[in-house]
């Protein structure tokens, strides 16, 4: 993982993890950044809810989204996120710029 190689403490959940589990860990750990992957339009409401819960549980958390190539997906998520990463290298660059801004 490029983020780990860059010195980040990464917690990888994988696919289909309940949002409550993610929010629970985030509330305990208080991360500065959460990276999510959203690949289909039907997942947008769930992703928006998770993002809202993360922001409520972790004040100031930055949200980075990867895996979004569909313009409709990006448009739906844009009001809720801080940045979109197009590849792993850009994810590292964006993560660093988001937390150092």
PDB file as gemmi writes it, atoms N, CA and C in Angstrom:
CRYST1    1.000    1.000    1.000  90.00  90.00  90.00 P 1                      
ATOM      1  N   UNK A   1       0.838  -1.181   0.000  1.00  0.00           N  
ATOM      2  CA  UNK A   1       0.000   0.000   0.000  1.00  0.00           C  
ATOM      3  C   UNK A   1       0.881   1.241   0.000  1.00  0.00           C  
ATOM      4  N   UNK A   2       0.652   2.103  -0.960  1.00  0.00           N  
ATOM      5  CA  UNK A   2       1.482   3.303  -1.093  1.00  0.00           C  
ATOM      6  C   UNK A   2       1.315   4.268   0.078  1.00  0.00           C  
ATOM      7  N   UNK A   3       0.127   4.333   0.648  1.00  0.00           N  
ATOM      8  CA  UNK A   3      -0.056   5.212   1.806  1.00  0.00           C  
ATOM      9  C   UNK A   3       0.786   4.731   2.985  1.00  0.00           C  
ATOM     10  N   UNK A   4       0.818   3.435   3.217  1.00  0.00           N  
ATOM     11  CA  UNK A   4       1.655   2.899   4.301  1.00  0.00           C  
ATOM     12  C   UNK A   4       3.130   3.183   4.035  1.00  0.00           C  
ATOM     13  N   UNK A   5       3.544   3.012   2.802  1.00  0.00           N  
ATOM     14  CA  UNK A   5       4.936   3.286   2.447  1.00  0.00           C  
ATOM     15  C   UNK A   5       5.286   4.750   2.656  1.00  0.00           C  
ATOM     16  N   UNK A   6       4.268   5.614   2.569  1.00  0.00           N  
ATOM     17  CA  UNK A   6       4.469   7.048   2.765  1.00  0.00           C  
ATOM     18  C   UNK A   6       4.385   7.441   4.241  1.00  0.00           C  
ATOM     19  N   UNK A   7       4.176   6.458   5.123  1.00  0.00           N  
ATOM     20  CA  UNK A   7       4.167   6.721   6.553  1.00  0.00           C  
ATOM     21  C   UNK A   7       2.791   6.838   7.196  1.00  0.00           C  
ATOM     22  N   UNK A   8       1.746   6.579   6.437  1.00  0.00           N  
ATOM     23  CA  UNK A   8       0.385   6.648   6.971  1.00  0.00           C  
ATOM     24  C   UNK A   8       0.050   5.392   7.765  1.00  0.00           C  
ATOM     25  N   UNK A   9      -0.748   5.553   8.812  1.00  0.00           N  
ATOM     26  CA  UNK A   9      -1.304   4.429   9.567  1.00  0.00           C  
ATOM     27  C   UNK A   9      -2.615   4.064   8.875  1.00  0.00           C  
ATOM     28  N   UNK A  10      -2.650   2.945   8.176  1.00  0.00           N  
ATOM     29  CA  UNK A  10      -3.787   2.564   7.338  1.00  0.00           C  
ATOM     30  C   UNK A  10      -4.565   1.431   7.986  1.00  0.00           C  
ATOM     31  N   UNK A  11      -5.870   1.576   8.011  1.00  0.00           N  
ATOM     32  CA  UNK A  11      -6.785   0.514   8.453  1.00  0.00           C  
ATOM     33  C   UNK A  11      -7.624   0.149   7.248  1.00  0.00           C  
ATOM     34  N   UNK A  12      -7.420  -1.014   6.689  1.00  0.00           N  
ATOM     35  CA  UNK A  12      -8.139  -1.448   5.493  1.00  0.00           C  
ATOM     36  C   UNK A  12      -9.306  -2.334   5.901  1.00  0.00           C  
ATOM     37  N   UNK A  13     -10.507  -1.974   5.473  1.00  0.00           N  
ATOM     38  CA  UNK A  13     -11.694  -2.738   5.837  1.00  0.00           C  
ATOM     39  C   UNK A  13     -12.126  -3.722   4.760  1.00  0.00           C  
ATOM     40  N   UNK A  14     -11.840  -3.448   3.505  1.00  0.00           N  
ATOM     41  CA  UNK A  14     -12.341  -4.305   2.441  1.00  0.00           C  
ATOM     42  C   UNK A  14     -13.765  -3.934   2.077  1.00  0.00           C  
ATOM     43  N   UNK A  15     -14.361  -4.742   1.232  1.00  0.00           N  
ATOM     44  CA  UNK A  15     -15.703  -4.460   0.729  1.00  0.00           C  
ATOM     45  C   UNK A  15     -16.781  -4.963   1.685  1.00  0.00           C  
ATOM     46  N   UNK A  16     -17.925  -4.330   1.619  1.00  0.00           N  
ATOM     47  CA  UNK A  16     -19.144  -4.770   2.319  1.00  0.00           C  
ATOM     48  C   UNK A  16     -19.045  -4.764   3.836  1.00  0.00           C  
ATOM     49  N   UNK A  17     -18.237  -3.892   4.387  1.00  0.00           N  
ATOM     50  CA  UNK A  17     -18.165  -3.742   5.838  1.00  0.00           C  
ATOM     51  C   UNK A  17     -19.279  -2.791   6.257  1.00  0.00           C  
ATOM     52  N   UNK A  18     -20.048  -3.135   7.276  1.00  0.00           N  
ATOM     53  CA  UNK A  18     -21.117  -2.235   7.719  1.00  0.00           C  
ATOM     54  C   UNK A  18     -20.572  -0.857   8.091  1.00  0.00           C  
ATOM     55  N   UNK A  19     -21.292   0.166   7.669  1.00  0.00           N  
ATOM     56  CA  UNK A  19     -20.877   1.530   7.963  1.00  0.00           C  
ATOM     57  C   UNK A  19     -20.706   1.779   9.441  1.00  0.00           C  
ATOM     58  N   UNK A  20     -21.546   1.163  10.265  1.00  0.00           N  
ATOM     59  CA  UNK A  20     -21.449   1.351  11.715  1.00  0.00           C  
ATOM     60  C   UNK A  20     -20.093   0.901  12.241  1.00  0.00           C  
ATOM     61  N   UNK A  21     -19.531  -0.153  11.662  1.00  0.00           N  
ATOM     62  CA  UNK A  21     -18.208  -0.623  12.090  1.00  0.00           C  
ATOM     63  C   UNK A  21     -17.126   0.401  11.738  1.00  0.00           C  
ATOM     64  N   UNK A  22     -17.243   0.986  10.559  1.00  0.00           N  
ATOM     65  CA  UNK A  22     -16.272   1.989  10.119  1.00  0.00           C  
ATOM     66  C   UNK A  22     -16.375   3.229  11.002  1.00  0.00           C  
ATOM     67  N   UNK A  23     -17.596   3.685  11.236  1.00  0.00           N  
ATOM     68  CA  UNK A  23     -17.803   4.881  12.065  1.00  0.00           C  
ATOM     69  C   UNK A  23     -17.352   4.625  13.498  1.00  0.00           C  
ATOM     70  N   UNK A  24     -17.618   3.440  14.011  1.00  0.00           N  
ATOM     71  CA  UNK A  24     -17.196   3.108  15.369  1.00  0.00           C  
ATOM     72  C   UNK A  24     -15.694   3.179  15.535  1.00  0.00           C  
ATOM     73  N   UNK A  25     -14.962   2.604  14.602  1.00  0.00           N  
ATOM     74  CA  UNK A  25     -13.502   2.667  14.682  1.00  0.00           C  
ATOM     75  C   UNK A  25     -13.026   4.108  14.519  1.00  0.00           C  
ATOM     76  N   UNK A  26     -13.612   4.812  13.586  1.00  0.00           N  
ATOM     77  CA  UNK A  26     -13.205   6.204  13.371  1.00  0.00           C  
ATOM     78  C   UNK A  26     -13.441   7.045  14.620  1.00  0.00           C  
ATOM     79  N   UNK A  27     -14.547   6.813  15.306  1.00  0.00           N  
ATOM     80  CA  UNK A  27     -14.832   7.566  16.530  1.00  0.00           C  
ATOM     81  C   UNK A  27     -13.786   7.297  17.600  1.00  0.00           C  
ATOM     82  N   UNK A  28     -13.273   6.076  17.658  1.00  0.00           N  
ATOM     83  CA  UNK A  28     -12.240   5.725  18.641  1.00  0.00           C  
ATOM     84  C   UNK A  28     -10.864   6.245  18.240  1.00  0.00           C  
ATOM     85  N   UNK A  29     -10.527   6.111  16.961  1.00  0.00           N  
ATOM     86  CA  UNK A  29      -9.181   6.433  16.487  1.00  0.00           C  
ATOM     87  C   UNK A  29      -9.018   7.920  16.146  1.00  0.00           C  
ATOM     88  N   UNK A  30     -10.105   8.584  15.723  1.00  0.00           N  
ATOM     89  CA  UNK A  30     -10.094   9.993  15.318  1.00  0.00           C  
ATOM     90  C   UNK A  30      -9.075  10.256  14.190  1.00  0.00           C  
ATOM     91  N   UNK A  31      -9.260   9.615  13.045  1.00  0.00           N  
ATOM     92  CA  UNK A  31      -8.325   9.820  11.934  1.00  0.00           C  
ATOM     93  C   UNK A  31      -8.472  11.204  11.319  1.00  0.00           C  
ATOM     94  N   UNK A  32      -7.431  11.635  10.653  1.00  0.00           N  
ATOM     95  CA  UNK A  32      -7.484  12.914   9.944  1.00  0.00           C  
ATOM     96  C   UNK A  32      -8.060  12.745   8.545  1.00  0.00           C  
ATOM     97  N   UNK A  33      -8.041  11.507   8.035  1.00  0.00           N  
ATOM     98  CA  UNK A  33      -8.457  11.237   6.665  1.00  0.00           C  
ATOM     99  C   UNK A  33      -9.140   9.884   6.575  1.00  0.00           C  
ATOM    100  N   UNK A  34     -10.198   9.809   5.768  1.00  0.00           N  
ATOM    101  CA  UNK A  34     -10.816   8.524   5.433  1.00  0.00           C  
ATOM    102  C   UNK A  34     -10.825   8.395   3.920  1.00  0.00           C  
ATOM    103  N   UNK A  35     -10.376   7.271   3.439  1.00  0.00           N  
ATOM    104  CA  UNK A  35     -10.403   6.979   2.011  1.00  0.00           C  
ATOM    105  C   UNK A  35     -11.456   5.918   1.739  1.00  0.00           C  
ATOM    106  N   UNK A  36     -12.330   6.199   0.798  1.00  0.00           N  
ATOM    107  CA  UNK A  36     -13.412   5.282   0.453  1.00  0.00           C  
ATOM    108  C   UNK A  36     -13.409   5.025  -1.044  1.00  0.00           C  
ATOM    109  N   UNK A  37     -13.938   3.870  -1.418  1.00  0.00           N  
ATOM    110  CA  UNK A  37     -14.120   3.540  -2.831  1.00  0.00           C  
ATOM    111  C   UNK A  37     -15.608   3.337  -3.056  1.00  0.00           C  
ATOM    112  N   UNK A  38     -16.144   4.033  -4.051  1.00  0.00           N  
ATOM    113  CA  UNK A  38     -17.557   3.908  -4.421  1.00  0.00           C  
ATOM    114  C   UNK A  38     -17.577   3.691  -5.935  1.00  0.00           C  
ATOM    115  N   UNK A  39     -18.135   2.553  -6.359  1.00  0.00           N  
ATOM    116  CA  UNK A  39     -18.037   2.223  -7.781  1.00  0.00           C  
ATOM    117  C   UNK A  39     -19.353   2.201  -8.546  1.00  0.00           C  
ATOM    118  N   UNK A  40     -20.500   2.233  -7.848  1.00  0.00           N  
ATOM    119  CA  UNK A  40     -21.762   2.157  -8.568  1.00  0.00           C  
ATOM    120  C   UNK A  40     -22.771   3.174  -8.039  1.00  0.00           C  
ATOM    121  N   UNK A  41     -23.629   3.657  -8.917  1.00  0.00           N  
ATOM    122  CA  UNK A  41     -24.648   4.631  -8.536  1.00  0.00           C  
ATOM    123  C   UNK A  41     -25.567   4.152  -7.414  1.00  0.00           C  
ATOM    124  N   UNK A  42     -25.979   2.882  -7.394  1.00  0.00           N  
ATOM    125  CA  UNK A  42     -26.857   2.452  -6.306  1.00  0.00           C  
ATOM    126  C   UNK A  42     -26.223   2.564  -4.918  1.00  0.00           C  
ATOM    127  N   UNK A  43     -24.901   2.671  -4.843  1.00  0.00           N  
ATOM    128  CA  UNK A  43     -24.207   2.776  -3.552  1.00  0.00           C  
ATOM    129  C   UNK A  43     -24.085   4.225  -3.057  1.00  0.00           C  
ATOM    130  N   UNK A  44     -24.504   5.187  -3.877  1.00  0.00           N  
ATOM    131  CA  UNK A  44     -24.350   6.594  -3.516  1.00  0.00           C  
ATOM    132  C   UNK A  44     -25.051   6.940  -2.196  1.00  0.00           C  
ATOM    133  N   UNK A  45     -26.330   6.594  -2.014  1.00  0.00           N  
ATOM    134  CA  UNK A  45     -26.982   6.966  -0.744  1.00  0.00           C  
ATOM    135  C   UNK A  45     -26.261   6.400   0.484  1.00  0.00           C  
ATOM    136  N   UNK A  46     -25.819   5.172   0.383  1.00  0.00           N  
ATOM    137  CA  UNK A  46     -25.087   4.547   1.495  1.00  0.00           C  
ATOM    138  C   UNK A  46     -23.766   5.276   1.747  1.00  0.00           C  
ATOM    139  N   UNK A  47     -23.074   5.638   0.673  1.00  0.00           N  
ATOM    140  CA  UNK A  47     -21.801   6.345   0.814  1.00  0.00           C  
ATOM    141  C   UNK A  47     -22.015   7.727   1.425  1.00  0.00           C  
ATOM    142  N   UNK A  48     -23.038   8.434   0.979  1.00  0.00           N  
ATOM    143  CA  UNK A  48     -23.319   9.772   1.511  1.00  0.00           C  
ATOM    144  C   UNK A  48     -23.674   9.682   2.996  1.00  0.00           C  
ATOM    145  N   UNK A  49     -24.443   8.677   3.376  1.00  0.00           N  
ATOM    146  CA  UNK A  49     -24.778   8.490   4.785  1.00  0.00           C  
ATOM    147  C   UNK A  49     -23.522   8.213   5.607  1.00  0.00           C  
ATOM    148  N   UNK A  50     -22.665   7.322   5.109  1.00  0.00           N  
ATOM    149  CA  UNK A  50     -21.421   7.002   5.812  1.00  0.00           C  
ATOM    150  C   UNK A  50     -20.547   8.247   5.965  1.00  0.00           C  
ATOM    151  N   UNK A  51     -20.427   9.015   4.917  1.00  0.00           N  
ATOM    152  CA  UNK A  51     -19.611  10.235   4.976  1.00  0.00           C  
ATOM    153  C   UNK A  51     -20.169  11.192   6.030  1.00  0.00           C  
ATOM    154  N   UNK A  52     -21.494  11.355   6.051  1.00  0.00           N  
ATOM    155  CA  UNK A  52     -22.111  12.219   7.055  1.00  0.00           C  
ATOM    156  C   UNK A  52     -21.852  11.733   8.466  1.00  0.00           C  
ATOM    157  N   UNK A  53     -21.944  10.428   8.671  1.00  0.00           N  
ATOM    158  CA  UNK A  53     -21.697   9.859   9.997  1.00  0.00           C  
ATOM    159  C   UNK A  53     -20.224  10.003  10.396  1.00  0.00           C  
ATOM    160  N   UNK A  54     -19.328   9.839   9.437  1.00  0.00           N  
ATOM    161  CA  UNK A  54     -17.904  10.029   9.726  1.00  0.00           C  
ATOM    162  C   UNK A  54     -17.636  11.473  10.124  1.00  0.00           C  
ATOM    163  N   UNK A  55     -18.202  12.411   9.386  1.00  0.00           N  
ATOM    164  CA  UNK A  55     -17.979  13.828   9.691  1.00  0.00           C  
ATOM    165  C   UNK A  55     -18.574  14.199  11.053  1.00  0.00           C  
ATOM    166  N   UNK A  56     -19.699  13.584  11.422  1.00  0.00           N  
ATOM    167  CA  UNK A  56     -20.310  13.852  12.724  1.00  0.00           C  
ATOM    168  C   UNK A  56     -19.480  13.259  13.862  1.00  0.00           C  
ATOM    169  N   UNK A  57     -18.845  12.118  13.618  1.00  0.00           N  
ATOM    170  CA  UNK A  57     -18.080  11.418  14.653  1.00  0.00           C  
ATOM    171  C   UNK A  57     -16.649  11.911  14.785  1.00  0.00           C  
ATOM    172  N   UNK A  58     -16.126  12.461  13.703  1.00  0.00           N  
ATOM    173  CA  UNK A  58     -14.724  12.895  13.684  1.00  0.00           C  
ATOM    174  C   UNK A  58     -14.657  14.317  13.106  1.00  0.00           C  
ATOM    175  N   UNK A  59     -14.798  15.309  13.940  1.00  0.00           N  
ATOM    176  CA  UNK A  59     -14.756  16.688  13.445  1.00  0.00           C  
ATOM    177  C   UNK A  59     -13.466  16.967  12.676  1.00  0.00           C  
ATOM    178  N   UNK A  60     -13.617  17.568  11.511  1.00  0.00           N  
ATOM    179  CA  UNK A  60     -12.458  17.939  10.702  1.00  0.00           C  
ATOM    180  C   UNK A  60     -11.919  16.831   9.817  1.00  0.00           C  
ATOM    181  N   UNK A  61     -12.522  15.639   9.854  1.00  0.00           N  
ATOM    182  CA  UNK A  61     -12.024  14.542   9.009  1.00  0.00           C  
ATOM    183  C   UNK A  61     -12.115  14.945   7.541  1.00  0.00           C  
ATOM    184  N   UNK A  62     -11.129  14.562   6.794  1.00  0.00           N  
ATOM    185  CA  UNK A  62     -11.105  14.794   5.348  1.00  0.00           C  
ATOM    186  C   UNK A  62     -11.498  13.491   4.669  1.00  0.00           C  
ATOM    187  N   UNK A  63     -12.257  13.595   3.581  1.00  0.00           N  
ATOM    188  CA  UNK A  63     -12.756  12.421   2.868  1.00  0.00           C  
ATOM    189  C   UNK A  63     -12.166  12.400   1.462  1.00  0.00           C  
ATOM    190  N   UNK A  64     -11.481  11.306   1.149  1.00  0.00           N  
ATOM    191  CA  UNK A  64     -10.864  11.082  -0.155  1.00  0.00           C  
ATOM    192  C   UNK A  64     -11.534   9.874  -0.788  1.00  0.00           C  
ATOM    193  N   UNK A  65     -12.006  10.039  -2.019  1.00  0.00           N  
ATOM    194  CA  UNK A  65     -12.706   8.962  -2.721  1.00  0.00           C  
ATOM    195  C   UNK A  65     -11.852   8.475  -3.880  1.00  0.00           C  
ATOM    196  N   UNK A  66     -11.754   7.166  -4.019  1.00  0.00           N  
ATOM    197  CA  UNK A  66     -11.059   6.565  -5.144  1.00  0.00           C  
ATOM    198  C   UNK A  66     -11.984   5.614  -5.891  1.00  0.00           C  
ATOM    199  N   UNK A  67     -11.569   5.216  -7.069  1.00  0.00           N  
ATOM    200  CA  UNK A  67     -12.326   4.235  -7.834  1.00  0.00           C  
ATOM    201  C   UNK A  67     -13.528   4.786  -8.567  1.00  0.00           C  
ATOM    202  N   UNK A  68     -13.645   6.103  -8.659  1.00  0.00           N  
ATOM    203  CA  UNK A  68     -14.811   6.704  -9.300  1.00  0.00           C  
ATOM    204  C   UNK A  68     -14.416   7.236 -10.668  1.00  0.00           C  
ATOM    205  N   UNK A  69     -14.809   6.507 -11.708  1.00  0.00           N  
ATOM    206  CA  UNK A  69     -14.515   6.937 -13.069  1.00  0.00           C  
ATOM    207  C   UNK A  69     -15.749   7.484 -13.778  1.00  0.00           C  
ATOM    208  N   UNK A  70     -16.911   7.175 -13.278  1.00  0.00           N  
ATOM    209  CA  UNK A  70     -18.175   7.591 -13.877  1.00  0.00           C  
ATOM    210  C   UNK A  70     -18.472   9.048 -13.509  1.00  0.00           C  
ATOM    211  N   UNK A  71     -18.663   9.920 -14.501  1.00  0.00           N  
ATOM    212  CA  UNK A  71     -18.952  11.329 -14.205  1.00  0.00           C  
ATOM    213  C   UNK A  71     -20.205  11.526 -13.350  1.00  0.00           C  
ATOM    214  N   UNK A  72     -21.212  10.686 -13.518  1.00  0.00           N  
ATOM    215  CA  UNK A  72     -22.435  10.803 -12.713  1.00  0.00           C  
ATOM    216  C   UNK A  72     -22.150  10.479 -11.250  1.00  0.00           C  
ATOM    217  N   UNK A  73     -21.300   9.488 -11.013  1.00  0.00           N  
ATOM    218  CA  UNK A  73     -20.900   9.163  -9.641  1.00  0.00           C  
ATOM    219  C   UNK A  73     -20.165  10.333  -8.997  1.00  0.00           C  
ATOM    220  N   UNK A  74     -19.225  10.893  -9.730  1.00  0.00           N  
ATOM    221  CA  UNK A  74     -18.465  12.026  -9.196  1.00  0.00           C  
ATOM    222  C   UNK A  74     -19.386  13.202  -8.882  1.00  0.00           C  
ATOM    223  N   UNK A  75     -20.296  13.489  -9.776  1.00  0.00           N  
ATOM    224  CA  UNK A  75     -21.209  14.613  -9.567  1.00  0.00           C  
ATOM    225  C   UNK A  75     -22.073  14.389  -8.327  1.00  0.00           C  
ATOM    226  N   UNK A  76     -22.507  13.166  -8.113  1.00  0.00           N  
ATOM    227  CA  UNK A  76     -23.344  12.848  -6.959  1.00  0.00           C  
ATOM    228  C   UNK A  76     -22.574  12.954  -5.649  1.00  0.00           C  
ATOM    229  N   UNK A  77     -21.303  12.606  -5.674  1.00  0.00           N  
ATOM    230  CA  UNK A  77     -20.493  12.596  -4.452  1.00  0.00           C  
ATOM    231  C   UNK A  77     -19.775  13.915  -4.168  1.00  0.00           C  
ATOM    232  N   UNK A  78     -19.567  14.716  -5.206  1.00  0.00           N  
ATOM    233  CA  UNK A  78     -18.736  15.914  -5.074  1.00  0.00           C  
ATOM    234  C   UNK A  78     -19.114  16.821  -3.905  1.00  0.00           C  
ATOM    235  N   UNK A  79     -20.406  17.070  -3.631  1.00  0.00           N  
ATOM    236  CA  UNK A  79     -20.729  17.954  -2.503  1.00  0.00           C  
ATOM    237  C   UNK A  79     -20.340  17.391  -1.126  1.00  0.00           C  
ATOM    238  N   UNK A  80     -20.029  16.116  -1.068  1.00  0.00           N  
ATOM    239  CA  UNK A  80     -19.814  15.445   0.218  1.00  0.00           C  
ATOM    240  C   UNK A  80     -18.361  15.103   0.521  1.00  0.00           C  
ATOM    241  N   UNK A  81     -17.487  15.247  -0.457  1.00  0.00           N  
ATOM    242  CA  UNK A  81     -16.108  14.789  -0.284  1.00  0.00           C  
ATOM    243  C   UNK A  81     -15.122  15.935  -0.478  1.00  0.00           C  
ATOM    244  N   UNK A  82     -13.892  15.690  -0.065  1.00  0.00           N  
ATOM    245  CA  UNK A  82     -12.848  16.700  -0.198  1.00  0.00           C  
ATOM    246  C   UNK A  82     -12.032  16.542  -1.473  1.00  0.00           C  
ATOM    247  N   UNK A  83     -11.903  15.308  -1.974  1.00  0.00           N  
ATOM    248  CA  UNK A  83     -11.110  15.097  -3.183  1.00  0.00           C  
ATOM    249  C   UNK A  83     -11.392  13.715  -3.763  1.00  0.00           C  
ATOM    250  N   UNK A  84     -11.082  13.588  -5.052  1.00  0.00           N  
ATOM    251  CA  UNK A  84     -11.159  12.307  -5.762  1.00  0.00           C  
ATOM    252  C   UNK A  84      -9.761  11.930  -6.233  1.00  0.00           C  
ATOM    253  N   UNK A  85      -9.361  10.701  -5.989  1.00  0.00           N  
ATOM    254  CA  UNK A  85      -8.075  10.199  -6.466  1.00  0.00           C  
ATOM    255  C   UNK A  85      -8.313   9.303  -7.673  1.00  0.00           C  
ATOM    256  N   UNK A  86      -7.572   9.553  -8.731  1.00  0.00           N  
ATOM    257  CA  UNK A  86      -7.723   8.768  -9.953  1.00  0.00           C  
ATOM    258  C   UNK A  86      -6.841   7.528  -9.984  1.00  0.00           C  
ATOM    259  N   UNK A  87      -5.826   7.490  -9.120  1.00  0.00           N  
ATOM    260  CA  UNK A  87      -4.924   6.342  -9.067  1.00  0.00           C  
ATOM    261  C   UNK A  87      -4.250   6.338  -7.694  1.00  0.00           C  
ATOM    262  N   UNK A  88      -3.583   5.264  -7.334  1.00  0.00           N  
ATOM    263  CA  UNK A  88      -2.934   5.210  -6.020  1.00  0.00           C  
ATOM    264  C   UNK A  88      -1.898   6.317  -5.784  1.00  0.00           C  
ATOM    265  N   UNK A  89      -1.150   6.666  -6.808  1.00  0.00           N  
ATOM    266  CA  UNK A  89      -0.141   7.717  -6.644  1.00  0.00           C  
ATOM    267  C   UNK A  89      -0.811   9.056  -6.338  1.00  0.00           C  
ATOM    268  N   UNK A  90      -1.884   9.361  -7.068  1.00  0.00           N  
ATOM    269  CA  UNK A  90      -2.576  10.624  -6.790  1.00  0.00           C  
ATOM    270  C   UNK A  90      -3.254  10.580  -5.428  1.00  0.00           C  
ATOM    271  N   UNK A  91      -3.654   9.403  -4.962  1.00  0.00           N  
ATOM    272  CA  UNK A  91      -4.252   9.283  -3.628  1.00  0.00           C  
ATOM    273  C   UNK A  91      -3.259   9.714  -2.555  1.00  0.00           C  
ATOM    274  N   UNK A  92      -2.025   9.291  -2.679  1.00  0.00           N  
ATOM    275  CA  UNK A  92      -0.995   9.675  -1.705  1.00  0.00           C  
ATOM    276  C   UNK A  92      -0.763  11.185  -1.758  1.00  0.00           C  
ATOM    277  N   UNK A  93      -0.642  11.719  -2.953  1.00  0.00           N  
ATOM    278  CA  UNK A  93      -0.424  13.150  -3.094  1.00  0.00           C  
ATOM    279  C   UNK A  93      -1.583  13.957  -2.519  1.00  0.00           C  
ATOM    280  N   UNK A  94      -2.797  13.541  -2.841  1.00  0.00           N  
ATOM    281  CA  UNK A  94      -3.983  14.239  -2.344  1.00  0.00           C  
ATOM    282  C   UNK A  94      -4.114  14.099  -0.835  1.00  0.00           C  
ATOM    283  N   UNK A  95      -3.860  12.906  -0.306  1.00  0.00           N  
ATOM    284  CA  UNK A  95      -3.939  12.694   1.138  1.00  0.00           C  
ATOM    285  C   UNK A  95      -3.000  13.669   1.857  1.00  0.00           C  
ATOM    286  N   UNK A  96      -1.796  13.764   1.387  1.00  0.00           N  
ATOM    287  CA  UNK A  96      -0.836  14.662   2.024  1.00  0.00           C  
ATOM    288  C   UNK A  96      -1.266  16.120   1.903  1.00  0.00           C  
ATOM    289  N   UNK A  97      -1.788  16.507   0.752  1.00  0.00           N  
ATOM    290  CA  UNK A  97      -2.214  17.898   0.611  1.00  0.00           C  
ATOM    291  C   UNK A  97      -3.455  18.202   1.444  1.00  0.00           C  
ATOM    292  N   UNK A  98      -4.344  17.250   1.600  1.00  0.00           N  
ATOM    293  CA  UNK A  98      -5.556  17.464   2.393  1.00  0.00           C  
ATOM    294  C   UNK A  98      -5.260  17.658   3.875  1.00  0.00           C  
ATOM    295  N   UNK A  99      -4.356  16.866   4.404  1.00  0.00           N  
ATOM    296  CA  UNK A  99      -4.088  16.971   5.843  1.00  0.00           C  
ATOM    297  C   UNK A  99      -3.069  18.056   6.172  1.00  0.00           C  
ATOM    298  N   UNK A 100      -2.349  18.512   5.186  1.00  0.00           N  
ATOM    299  CA  UNK A 100      -1.373  19.575   5.422  1.00  0.00           C  
ATOM    300  C   UNK A 100      -1.873  20.935   4.964  1.00  0.00           C  
ATOM    301  N   UNK A 101      -3.154  20.998   4.563  1.00  0.00           N  
ATOM    302  CA  UNK A 101      -3.711  22.267   4.053  1.00  0.00           C  
ATOM    303  C   UNK A 101      -4.014  23.224   5.183  1.00  0.00           C  
TER     304      UNK A 101                                                      
END                                                                             
